[in-house]
Amino acid sequence: MSSKLGAMETISFARGNPAHECIPVEELADCARAAVERDGATVLSYGPVGGYQPLREWIAERHGVDPGRVLVTNGSLQGMVFLAERFRGGRVLVEAPTYDRPLKILAAHDVEAAPVAMDDEGLDPTALEQALGGGPRPDFLYTIPTFQNPSGRTLSSERRGRLVELSREHDLLVLEDDPYGLVRYEGAAPPTLFELEGGDRVAYSSSFSKTIAPGLRVGWLSASAEHFSRLLILKQAADLHTSSFDQRLAYVYLTESDQAAHLRTICHAYGERFNAMDVALRDHLPPGYSWTNPEGGMFMWVTGPSDLDALALLQRAIHHQVAFVPGRDFFPTDGGRNHFRLNFSNSSPERISQGVSRLAGLCRG
């Protein structure tokens, strides 16, 4: 099978991968060299459980938190693993839809994932209040309020304030997952829940996977002192610490490279690709389909006619060399049958146009 664009190679809109051409390979190679040359023995040895102290301080300074409450993790998902272990057998509120991998993590720890409805403005505070008022008390709420995965939606400022109020009224722990917040190509950023609440009830996780390179597997979690000490024990039991080399490499890059220019490059590229997908969907999808209009991030959420079976559509699409993720994967219970997620960050505008054209042909039947 030819690898040329015109041939029938698979075009995947499935995984949320950063664009390979947006990874700063040469700069990272220089940073890796510098990290080893400066202190190779330390870089290649065991390190503190909480993480490389200068990196913790760098993160803490930018998020207004004590460095002693910053835990460096293997990607932001590891924070969810630790909280799921901390509340094994419990109950967690999640957005419906939500990122599929945390759903798998919760299930693996025998944690019930209870859905809370969303709309175009993100998590519905009324639905959250109802969920808090009935049934077993939840151990925490997991939310991606900015450029949500899979929907691309961003929680409005008004709703952020209400969610913080509810966390205080009900003494509710909130895990705010924010891997996409810096990948904004339109509009102004609202304050994070962590900033609004102060970090007593809101734990905050993020990573450098979307802004530097996913292969580094360097993320972090900040939580209150009450939870942090227990999470530190879980981190030590899991893997002792995140790679000393990867942490040093990330720190050298963050402090000695032009990260702001790199972020501008990423945001411009992803904004261009979002526009290409939006235009292609408008040009090719038949009536009865709609999709979200994110101001950043990597995903669009497509809603089809009520009788659409997105899983069956995927099975046909694979035979026509195009892939996506069906909506039902993002719900802890029934839901999502006529929805699907499209990623646009990892395809060129040309591939986006071609892939959407193939998919739209199948949607037209």
N, C-alpha and C positions, 0 to 999 in steps of 0.2 A: 504494500500500500504506500503510495507516495506521501511524503510529508509536506508537499506544497499546499498552499491554502486552497487552491481550486479543487484538489482531490477530496474524496470523501473520507477525511480523517475525522476522528471524534473531536467535537468542540464541547468542552465541559464548562457548564455554568454551576457546577455542583459545589466544589470545595471553596472555602473562603481563604484562598491563598493570596498573599501579596504578589504583585507582579515581579517576576524574576529580574527584569530590567531596572526595577526601582530599588533593588538591594544594593547598598554601597559597597560592592565587593572589594575594590581597590583600597578604599579608606579602611575597611575592616582588616584587610591584610596588613596594612601599615600599623594599625592599632594592636593587632595580635603580636607583631614583631616587637613593638615597643613594650608591651606588657611583659613579654618573656625576657627581653634584654634588660629591663630595669630590675627585675627581681624574679628570675625564672624559678628558683627553688620554691619560693612562697606561692607563686602562681600555680605551680604544679603539685602543690601539697594540699593536705586537709585545711579547712578553714572554719571560721565560727559558724555555729548552727544558724544564727539569725541572718548571716550574710556578710559580705565584705563591707566593713564599716564606712569607708568613704562613699560607697554606692548608696548605702542606707541613708547617709547624711544628705546626699544629693537629692534623693527621692523625697526625704522628709522636708527639706527646705522648700521644694516646689509645691508641696501639698499641705504645708502648715501643721506638721505633726512632729512629735518627738521621735528621733531616730530609733529609740528603744522600743517603739511600737511598729516598726517596719520589719517585716519578715520577707526576705528574698526567697522566691519560690521557683520551681521548675514550670514556668508558664503560669498564667493567671488561673488556670483550671485547678492547679494543685491546692489553692486555697479552698476551693469548693470540696475537694477530696477530704481535706482536714476537717472542715465543718461537718461534712456528712458523717465522718467517723466520730466526731465529737457528739453528734446527735443521732447516732445509729439507732434505728428502730423508731424514729420519731416522725414528725410531720412538718413539711416545708411548703410554703406558698410559692407558686411560680406563675409567671405571666403565661397566658395562653393566646398565642403560641410563645415558646421560648426555645433557647438554644438546645439542640438535641443531646449534646454530650453531657451536660449537667443532669439531664433526666436519666441517663445511663448510670452516672455516678451515684445518684440518689437511690436508684433501684438496686444497685450492687451493695448498698449499705442498708437495705431494708427500710429506707425512708419513704414515706408516702409523699408524693408530689401532688398537691392540691391546686388546681388551676384557678387563676383569677383573670377575669375578662379584660381585654384591651379594646381600644378603638383607635381612631386616627390620631388622637393626642397621647397615645400610650396607655399605660396601666390606668384602669378606671378606679379612682379613689372610692367611689360608692360601692363597687364590687369588693374592693379590699376591706372596707368597713364591715360589710355584710359577712365576709369570710372570717373576720376577727370576732364577730359577735356570735357566731354559732359554730358548733362542732368542737373537737379537741383543740386545745391551744397550740398554735404552730410554734416550732422552735426558731424559725427565722423565715424571712422573705428573701427570695433570690430575684434580682431585677437587673436588667440592662437598660437603663433609662436613656442612653444616648446612642443613636443609630443602632437600634436594637437588632439582634440576631434572633429570628430570621426576617423581621418585618422592615427593618430600616427606620422605624419610627423613633421619634425623640419625645420624651415626656415633657409636656409644657411646663413653664416656670410655675404657673399657678398650681398645677398638680404636684410638682415637686414639694412646694410648701405644704400642701395638704398631707402628702405622704409622710413628711417629717413630723407633722402634728400627730398623725395616727401612731407613728412609732413611739412618740413620747406618751400619748394617752394609754397605749396598750403595752408599754414596756417591750416593744417588739424589736428584735435584732433584725437588721437589714443588711444583706450582702449586696453592695453595689458593684457590679462588674462593668468595668469601663475600658475595654481594650481598643475602642474605635474613636474615642473622644477627640483626639488630636487630628484625625483624618477628616477634617471639615473643609469643604470646598464652597460652601455658601452660608450666609447668615452669621449670627453672633452666638457664641456658646453660652448656654445658661449655666448657673452654678451647679456643681455636683451636689448630690444629696449629702455626701460626706462634708462638704463645705458648709451647707446650710445647717446641718445638725450638730457638727462639732466633733464627730467621731466617737461619741459615747455609745450610741445605739446603731450607728451605721459603720460597718466594716467596708473597706474599699480595696478592690483588687484591680490590677492592670498588668500590662506586660510591654515589652519592647518588640513583640512579634510582628506587630503591624507597622511599627515606625522605624525599626532597624532591620531585624532579620528573625524569622520564626525559628531557624535552626539553633539560635543561641539558647532558647528555652529559659530566658531570664524574665521573670515576672515578680510581682510583690503583692503583699497583703498587709493592710494596716487595720488594726482592731483595738478595742479598748483593752486596758490592762487586765481586766477580768478574763477575757477570752485569750489574750495574746500569750500568756504563760502556758496555757494548755495547748495552744497551737504550736508553740515552740517545742514542746515535748513530742508532739506528733511528727513534726518535721525531723527531729533528731532520730526518731524510731524509723521513719520512712527511708531516709537516704543520707543522714548526717548533715548535709548542706548542699546547696546548689553549686554546680561546678565553679571552683575558684577561678579557673582560666576564663570561663565565659563571663563571669562577673567583672573581672579586671578588664577584659576586652571591651565590654559594654561601657564601663566607667571611662576608659581612655577615649572611646569614641564620643561619649556624651560631653566630655570636658575639653576635648582638643580638636574636634571636627565641627564643621558648620552644620549643626543639626537643624537649625531653623531653615537653612537653604534646602536641606534634604526634605524636610516636611513640606515645604512649598512645592517641590518637585512631585512628591507623592500626591498631594492634594490636587495639583493641576492635572496629573495623569488620570486619577480616579474620577475627577469631575468630568473630564473629557469622555471617559468610558461610560460613566453614568448617562451622559447626554446621548451618546451613541446608542445605548440600549433603549433609552426612553423613546428616541426617534424611531428606532427599528420596531419597537412594540406598537407605536402609533401607526406606523406604515403597514404593518403586516398582520397583527392580531385581528381576528374577526370581532364583530360586535358582541357584547356580553362579557368582555374581559376588562378588568381594571387593575391598577398596580400602584404601589406607594411611590412617593416622590421625596426620597431622603436628601438631606443637605450634606451628607457625609457618609463615611463608612463604606461598606462593600456589597450591600444586598438590596434587592427589591423583592417585594412580596406580591405575587400575582394572584388575583381572585378570578376564577372562571365562573361559568354558569353553574347553577345549583346542581345540575345533573353531571357535572364533570367528575371523572374519577382520575385524579392526578397520578396515582400509582399505575393505572392501566396506560395512561398517556406516556409515562416514563418508559414502560416496557416497549411501547412502539417507538419512542424517540431513540432509544438505544440502538435499535435496528437501523435508524436513519442517522446515526453518528452524531447525536447531540444528547447532552445529559443535564439534569437538574436534580433538585431534591424535592420529593413530594411533601405536601404540607402536613400529612398525618405524622411524620417523624418528629414534629415539633410540639406535639400535644401529649400530656401525660395520660389523658383518657381519650375518648372518641373526639374527633374533630379534625379539621383541615382537609377533608376529602377533596374539596374543589379548589384547593390552594396549592401553590408551589413557590419555592425560593429560587431566585436567580442571583448568581454572583457575577459581577462585572469587572472586578479589579484585576483578574488574571487573564483577560483576553484583550487583544488589540481591538480597536474600533472596527477593523475589517472583519475579524473573526466574529465579533458580536453581531454585526449585520448579517453575516452568513448563517450563524447558528440560530438566530431568532427567526430568520426566514424559513429554515428547515422546520423549526418547532411550530411556527405559525401555520405552516402547511398541514401539519398533523392536527392542529386545533380546528382548522376549517373542515377536517374530516375528509 
